[in-house]
Amino acid sequence: MSDARMTEPLLEIDDLHVSFATRRGLVEAVRGTSLSVAPGGTLAVVGESGSGKSVTAFAVTRLLEPSARVPRGRIRFRGQDITRAGAAEMKALRGAAISMVFQSPRAALNPIRGIGRQVMDALDAHQSLSGRELRARALELLQAVLIRDPDKRFDAYPDELSGGMCQRVMIAMAIASNPALLIADEPTTGLDVTTQKAVMDLLARLTAERNMAMILITHDLGLAARYCAEVAVMQHGQVVEQAPAASLFRAPRHPYTKRLVAASPTLRSTIADLVGAAPAAPRPRPSRPSGTPPLLDVQNLVKRYGGATAVDGVSFGLEPGQSLGLVGESGSGKSTVSRLICRLIDHDGGSILFDGQDIGALPSRDFHASPLRRDIQIVFQDPHDSLNPRFSAFDCIAHPVKRLLGLGGGELRRRVEDSAERCGLAADLLTRFPHQLSGGQKARVGIARAIAVKPRLLVLDEPTAALDVSVQAVVLKLLDDLRREEDLAFLFVSHDLNVVRMMCDDIVVLRQGRIVEQGASRALFVQPKAAYTRELLAAIPHFEPEAALAS
């Protein structure tokens, strides 16, 4: 084979246009995108929601929805134009030569079929093997993606596995027929940092061992920098910048790339850095008169589910105006602790004292009917699922105000409008329903709803996990301003350690329901004491020198 042939791109996308037919006419999602990846190469395609990243990937695999049209452009794979290949030709390519790892493994896997059988299905689609051979090969693949005890887990259903394990099953299915190109579409969204690293390390190892090319679609610039040699930045359906990862992050050229880089939390960034604002004045540590109990005092908290202990002897305190971060992997007990404090679930041991009163001893019904209910509010991880789809934004914010404060008429409207304004939510958006709002707008509704009753403690359960980096930056700045202005206490639950470092005075590190380390945020990041904390910090993907920790 000639050198020229060897250097030809494996995949080449030239001037691709993709549009969707809607009731309001054609919507152009991809507008003249051109990309290429070489055999064995690694390309990251980064950008925010709506930039056209996933649509481009689905165009390559011909998995676009029926309303999609490709009016212009060409997609070549191994030199062959597959833009308008027939269904049979694409079926032969898809899975065998071009494979895809989808964003949500639980949605992509069949919930009523064992995981081993699903890997066998992927093999059977492209290989002629006997039933015994299919099972043996499926077990090999599950072992290759580091599924422990594949024999025992072969008949397990997706809901019996963690998110990280489900993603490993998806990877096993994707590599079953040794494809030349693997497209990973946001493969680690929603995973904690150590699971995210394990999944990405696995993908990197498999692509290297099998000489596969990989296209990583992500909004996480740290992942792109760590795992890909080349990065393409998309905005409004177009590639606005493409360069080797090292040079792109060191010296971005396009204004949009510069904004993405600036808005991405790093090991040394501040909230002000993310939004390009002047640094906020240092905030003095909260203090109260001697002998005054903390605002929140949690002692030896325990929660069991069946025979498993989810929270085991957790203790910490929180003062007015203080922000405390709860961090740890999935299953560490972070969200369970937050729900126990909000009295959404009952504890099995220990005490929860709020302003000196043991709210854990109150029956749930009595707590939710008491004046204390307004003092503790929660902002949930998914702003869409936590909003009533039948309520307008105004009604979502007004509902707790009416129920907990009994306000109505003009007073209610003023309270809702004031809360919305403080959260940067335009007045004309208050008549819209959740499905008519963007992710950032829905997040603002959730925060406005929580602060409308003027609480003293705000529990934030992964409040920005589903947001793009630029929207996340604005929401974090909003929350930081609210805490300073209202002297709000925050309990901030997150697996994004860079966000926790910026937002929190102190940090509690949880593992398997127990505290392994706690202390001041900066000290913990600079000199962690527990090996597990060091493991969490080492797993953070970033695009800056590690020496930044010491700066």
CORFENMO-V670140 format. One record per residue. N is the residue number from 0. PSI is psi in whole degrees, -180 to 180 (999 if undefined). OMEGA is omega in degrees with one decimal (* if undefined). BURIAL is I if it has 16 or more other C-alpha atoms within 10 Angstrom, else O. Layout:
{{N,PSI,OMEGA,BURIAL} {N,PSI,OMEGA,BURIAL}}
This chain:
{{0,136,-176.8,O} {1,158,177.3,O} {2,-36,179.7,O} {3,-41,179.6,O} {4,-39,-177.9,O} {5,-30,-176.0,O} {6,0,177.1,O} {7,143,176.8,O} {8,145,173.0,I} {9,-46,177.5,I} {10,134,178.6,I} {11,120,177.9,I} {12,125,-174.1,I} {13,114,174.3,I} {14,48,-176.9,O} {15,133,173.4,I} {16,132,176.1,I} {17,129,178.2,I} {18,160,-179.4,I} {19,135,177.2,I} {20,122,178.0,O} {21,174,179.0,O} {22,-21,179.1,O} {23,13,-179.7,O} {24,-170,-177.7,O} {25,135,173.9,O} {26,120,-178.3,O} {27,111,-176.8,I} {28,-33,177.7,I} {29,128,-171.3,I} {30,85,174.6,I} {31,37,-179.8,I} {32,136,174.9,I} {33,126,-178.8,I} {34,158,171.9,I} {35,154,175.2,I} {36,138,-177.1,I} {37,162,174.7,I} {38,129,-178.9,I} {39,2,-178.3,I} {40,164,177.4,I} {41,121,-178.0,I} {42,128,172.8,I} {43,134,173.4,I} {44,112,-174.1,I} {45,159,-179.7,I} {46,171,-177.3,I} {47,175,178.9,I} {48,136,179.9,I} {49,3,-178.5,O} {50,-16,178.9,I} {51,7,-177.5,I} {52,-58,-175.5,I} {53,-35,178.4,I} {54,-40,177.1,I} {55,-44,179.5,I} {56,-43,179.9,I} {57,-29,175.3,I} {58,-39,178.9,I} {59,-44,-177.1,I} {60,-2,-178.8,I} {61,45,176.5,I} {62,20,178.5,O} {63,151,179.1,I} {64,161,-173.6,O} {65,-26,-177.8,O} {66,-3,-176.4,O} {67,148,176.1,I} {68,145,174.4,I} {69,84,-174.0,I} {70,-26,-177.0,O} {71,159,174.8,O} {72,165,180.0,I} {73,147,174.8,I} {74,116,179.6,I} {75,134,175.4,I} {76,120,-174.0,I} {77,39,177.0,I} {78,-7,-177.6,O} {79,132,178.7,O} {80,114,-179.0,O} {81,12,-174.5,I} {82,-43,-178.6,I} {83,36,177.8,O} {84,151,179.5,O} {85,166,-176.9,O} {86,-41,-178.7,O} {87,-40,179.8,O} {88,-43,179.5,O} {89,-35,178.0,I} {90,-37,178.3,O} {91,-35,-179.9,O} {92,-43,-172.7,I} {93,121,-178.3,I} {94,-40,-178.9,I} {95,-45,-177.8,I} {96,-35,177.9,I} {97,121,-177.8,I} {98,162,-173.1,I} {99,137,171.3,I} {100,120,-172.5,I} {101,163,-174.3,I} {102,-46,-175.2,I} {103,100,-176.3,I} {104,-34,-179.1,I} {105,-34,178.1,I} {106,-30,-176.1,O} {107,-28,-179.7,O} {108,150,177.9,I} {109,118,-174.2,O} {110,-15,-176.2,O} {111,21,177.7,O} {112,135,-179.5,O} {113,151,-174.0,I} {114,-36,179.0,I} {115,-41,178.9,I} {116,-35,-179.9,I} {117,-35,175.0,I} {118,-39,176.5,I} {119,-39,177.9,I} {120,-43,-179.9,I} {121,-38,177.5,I} {122,-44,-175.1,I} {123,-25,-178.8,I} {124,-25,-174.3,O} {125,-3,-177.5,I} {126,145,178.9,O} {127,93,-178.8,O} {128,152,174.9,O} {129,168,-179.9,O} {130,-40,179.6,O} {131,-40,179.4,O} {132,-39,178.4,O} {133,-45,-178.7,I} {134,-44,-179.4,I} {135,-42,179.9,O} {136,-39,178.1,I} {137,-40,177.6,I} {138,-39,176.8,I} {139,-42,-179.6,I} {140,-43,178.2,I} {141,-37,176.7,I} {142,-37,-179.8,I} {143,-31,179.4,I} {144,17,171.4,I} {145,36,169.1,I} {146,120,-178.9,I} {147,141,178.5,O} {148,61,-176.7,O} {149,-31,177.4,I} {150,-43,-178.0,O} {151,-30,-176.7,O} {152,-3,-174.0,I} {153,-41,-176.9,I} {154,7,179.0,O} {155,150,177.5,I} {156,157,-177.6,I} {157,-37,-176.9,I} {158,-7,177.0,O} {159,1,-178.7,O} {160,156,175.7,O} {161,169,177.7,O} {162,-41,179.1,I} {163,-40,177.8,I} {164,-39,177.3,I} {165,-39,178.9,I} {166,-34,177.0,I} {167,-39,177.2,I} {168,-43,177.6,I} {169,-40,179.2,I} {170,-41,177.4,I} {171,-43,178.3,I} {172,-38,-176.8,I} {173,-35,-176.7,I} {174,3,-172.3,I} {175,-39,-176.4,I} {176,24,177.4,I} {177,60,-179.6,I} {178,159,176.6,I} {179,-26,-177.7,I} {180,128,176.9,I} {181,123,177.1,I} {182,118,-179.1,I} {183,110,-174.9,I} {184,101,-178.5,I} {185,57,-171.3,I} {186,-10,-176.0,I} {187,11,-179.8,I} {188,129,178.4,I} {189,-5,179.7,I} {190,149,177.1,I} {191,168,-168.8,I} {192,-39,-178.3,I} {193,-39,176.4,I} {194,-40,177.0,I} {195,-46,179.9,I} {196,-41,-179.5,I} {197,-43,-180.0,I} {198,-45,-178.0,I} {199,-37,175.3,I} {200,-40,178.3,O} {201,-47,178.5,I} {202,-44,-179.6,I} {203,-42,-179.7,I} {204,-45,-178.0,O} {205,-41,179.9,I} {206,-37,179.0,I} {207,-46,-178.4,O} {208,-36,-175.8,O} {209,4,-179.8,O} {210,40,176.8,I} {211,151,167.2,I} {212,149,179.4,I} {213,133,169.2,I} {214,116,179.4,I} {215,117,176.7,I} {216,121,-174.0,I} {217,156,169.7,I} {218,2,-178.5,I} {219,105,-177.1,I} {220,-29,178.0,I} {221,-43,177.1,I} {222,-43,-180.0,I} {223,-43,-178.1,I} {224,-38,-174.7,I} {225,-35,-167.4,I} {226,-5,-176.1,I} {227,142,179.4,I} {228,-32,-176.2,O} {229,146,179.8,I} {230,133,173.0,I} {231,132,-178.7,I} {232,126,-179.5,I} {233,141,175.1,I} {234,130,177.7,I} {235,41,174.7,I} {236,8,-178.5,I} {237,151,171.2,I} {238,116,-177.0,I} {239,-17,178.3,I} {240,140,175.4,I} {241,133,-176.8,I} {242,165,170.5,I} {243,143,-173.7,O} {244,-46,-175.5,I} {245,-46,-177.5,I} {246,-34,-178.6,O} {247,-43,-178.0,I} {248,-26,177.9,I} {249,-38,-176.6,O} {250,72,178.1,O} {251,145,-175.7,I} {252,-43,-175.3,O} {253,142,180.0,O} {254,-38,-179.2,O} {255,-42,177.1,I} {256,-41,178.5,I} {257,-41,179.5,O} {258,-41,178.7,I} {259,-46,-179.5,I} {260,-43,-179.1,I} {261,-33,-175.6,I} {262,-6,-178.3,I} {263,122,179.3,I} {264,138,177.8,I} {265,-175,-177.5,I} {266,-13,-177.6,I} {267,2,-177.7,I} {268,159,174.9,I} {269,167,177.5,I} {270,-42,-179.9,I} {271,-39,178.7,I} {272,-40,-174.3,I} {273,-32,-176.8,I} {274,5,178.8,I} {275,32,-178.6,O} {276,167,174.9,O} {277,143,-179.6,O} {278,138,177.5,O} {279,151,178.1,O} {280,141,178.8,O} {281,139,-177.2,O} {282,125,179.7,O} {283,149,178.0,O} {284,137,179.7,O} {285,142,177.2,O} {286,149,179.1,O} {287,159,178.9,O} {288,146,-179.6,O} {289,135,179.3,O} {290,-10,178.3,O} {291,130,-179.2,O} {292,156,176.0,I} {293,161,174.8,I} {294,-46,177.4,I} {295,128,180.0,I} {296,106,-179.0,I} {297,126,-177.3,I} {298,122,172.2,I} {299,46,-176.5,O} {300,135,-178.7,I} {301,137,173.1,I} {302,128,179.5,I} {303,145,172.2,O} {304,109,-175.3,O} {305,-124,179.9,O} {306,0,-176.9,O} {307,142,177.4,O} {308,114,-177.4,I} {309,-34,178.0,I} {310,127,-169.7,I} {311,93,173.2,I} {312,40,-178.6,I} {313,131,179.3,I} {314,136,173.1,I} {315,164,177.6,I} {316,161,-178.2,I} {317,128,-179.3,I} {318,162,175.1,I} {319,135,179.0,I} {320,-7,-179.9,I} {321,149,175.7,I} {322,122,-178.0,I} {323,128,179.0,I} {324,136,172.0,I} {325,118,-177.7,I} {326,160,179.8,I} {327,172,-179.3,I} {328,172,171.9,I} {329,135,-178.5,I} {330,4,-179.6,I} {331,-16,179.4,I} {332,5,-176.3,I} {333,-57,-176.5,I} {334,-32,177.6,I} {335,-43,177.5,I} {336,-44,-178.4,I} {337,-38,-179.9,I} {338,-32,175.4,I} {339,-43,-178.8,I} {340,-35,177.6,I} {341,0,179.7,I} {342,34,173.5,I} {343,-22,172.4,O} {344,159,-178.5,O} {345,147,178.5,I} {346,164,-178.8,I} {347,-3,179.1,I} {348,160,-179.0,I} {349,-168,-177.7,I} {350,151,175.7,I} {351,103,-179.3,I} {352,126,175.8,I} {353,115,-177.4,I} {354,39,176.3,I} {355,-10,-178.0,O} {356,132,-178.1,I} {357,91,-178.0,O} {358,-21,177.2,I} {359,-23,-179.5,I} {360,-14,179.1,O} {361,136,170.8,O} {362,145,-175.3,O} {363,-44,-178.4,I} {364,-40,-179.7,O} {365,-40,179.4,O} {366,-47,-176.4,I} {367,-14,175.7,I} {368,-3,-175.4,O} {369,164,176.5,O} {370,-22,179.9,O} {371,-22,-176.9,I} {372,-36,-178.6,I} {373,-22,-175.4,I} {374,-21,-178.5,I} {375,115,179.9,I} {376,155,-177.1,I} {377,142,171.6,I} {378,121,-172.9,I} {379,165,-176.0,I} {380,-49,-175.8,I} {381,106,-176.7,I} {382,-25,-179.3,I} {383,-50,-177.3,I} {384,-23,-176.7,O} {385,-3,177.7,O} {386,140,178.9,I} {387,118,-176.6,O} {388,-16,-179.8,O} {389,-6,179.8,O} {390,141,167.9,I} {391,169,177.5,I} {392,-40,178.5,I} {393,-47,-177.1,I} {394,-35,177.8,I} {395,-43,-179.5,I} {396,-36,-174.8,I} {397,-29,-171.7,I} {398,-53,179.4,I} {399,-27,178.3,I} {400,-43,178.5,I} {401,-42,-174.2,O} {402,-40,-174.0,O} {403,-29,-177.3,I} {404,-15,178.8,O} {405,20,-179.7,O} {406,153,178.1,I} {407,176,175.7,O} {408,-139,-177.2,O} {409,-35,179.9,O} {410,-41,177.7,O} {411,-46,-179.3,I} {412,-43,179.6,I} {413,-40,-179.7,O} {414,-43,-179.8,I} {415,-47,-177.9,I} {416,-37,178.4,I} {417,-43,179.0,I} {418,-42,178.9,I} {419,-43,-179.4,I} {420,-41,-179.4,O} {421,-25,178.5,I} {422,8,177.9,I} {423,26,-179.9,I} {424,115,-176.5,I} {425,144,-176.6,O} {426,-34,-177.5,O} {427,-9,177.1,O} {428,-12,-175.1,I} {429,-21,179.2,I} {430,-8,-176.9,O} {431,155,176.5,O} {432,161,-175.1,I} {433,-39,-177.7,I} {434,-12,179.0,O} {435,5,-178.0,O} {436,152,174.7,I} {437,170,178.9,O} {438,-42,179.2,I} {439,-38,178.5,I} {440,-40,177.6,I} {441,-37,176.7,I} {442,-40,178.8,I} {443,-38,176.8,I} {444,-44,179.6,I} {445,-40,179.0,I} {446,-43,178.8,I} {447,-40,178.1,I} {448,-40,-177.4,I} {449,-38,-175.1,I} {450,-11,-175.7,I} {451,-28,-179.4,I} {452,6,178.5,I} {453,63,-179.9,I} {454,170,175.0,I} {455,-22,177.8,I} {456,128,177.8,I} {457,119,176.7,I} {458,120,-175.5,I} {459,107,-176.5,I} {460,96,-178.3,I} {461,55,-170.5,I} {462,-16,-177.5,I} {463,12,-173.5,I} {464,-32,-175.3,I} {465,9,-173.2,I} {466,151,172.0,I} {467,161,-173.0,I} {468,-37,-178.6,I} {469,-37,176.8,I} {470,-42,177.2,I} {471,-43,-178.6,I} {472,-43,-179.3,I} {473,-43,-179.3,I} {474,-40,178.3,I} {475,-41,177.2,I} {476,-41,177.9,I} {477,-47,-179.6,I} {478,-42,179.7,I} {479,-41,177.5,I} {480,-43,-179.9,I} {481,-41,-179.8,I} {482,-42,-179.1,I} {483,-42,-174.7,O} {484,-37,-173.2,O} {485,-4,-175.2,O} {486,37,179.5,I} {487,144,168.8,I} {488,139,179.7,I} {489,134,162.5,I} {490,107,-168.4,I} {491,110,-178.3,I} {492,123,-178.0,I} {493,154,170.3,I} {494,-1,177.6,I} {495,100,-172.7,I} {496,-30,177.0,I} {497,-40,177.7,I} {498,-44,179.8,I} {499,-42,180.0,I} {500,-41,-178.4,I} {501,-35,-170.2,I} {502,-20,-166.5,I} {503,140,174.5,I} {504,-40,-175.5,I} {505,159,-176.5,I} {506,140,170.7,I} {507,124,-179.9,I} {508,122,-178.6,I} {509,144,172.2,I} {510,123,-179.7,I} {511,42,174.1,I} {512,-3,-178.1,I} {513,151,175.6,I} {514,125,176.6,I} {515,-20,178.1,I} {516,146,172.8,I} {517,150,-178.9,I} {518,-174,179.2,I} {519,141,-172.9,O} {520,-53,-175.0,I} {521,-43,-179.3,I} {522,-40,-178.1,O} {523,-38,179.4,I} {524,-36,-177.4,I} {525,-40,-175.4,O} {526,72,178.9,O} {527,143,-177.0,I} {528,-39,-175.6,O} {529,142,178.4,O} {530,-37,-179.6,O} {531,-39,177.1,I} {532,-42,177.6,I} {533,-37,178.4,O} {534,-43,177.4,O} {535,-46,-178.2,I} {536,-38,-179.9,I} {537,-24,-177.0,O} {538,-9,-178.5,I} {539,121,175.1,I} {540,139,-178.3,I} {541,168,179.4,I} {542,39,177.6,I} {543,161,-179.6,I} {544,141,179.9,O} {545,-20,179.0,O} {546,-13,179.7,O} {547,-27,179.6,O} {548,-34,-175.4,O} {549,-4,-176.3,O} {550,999,*,O}}
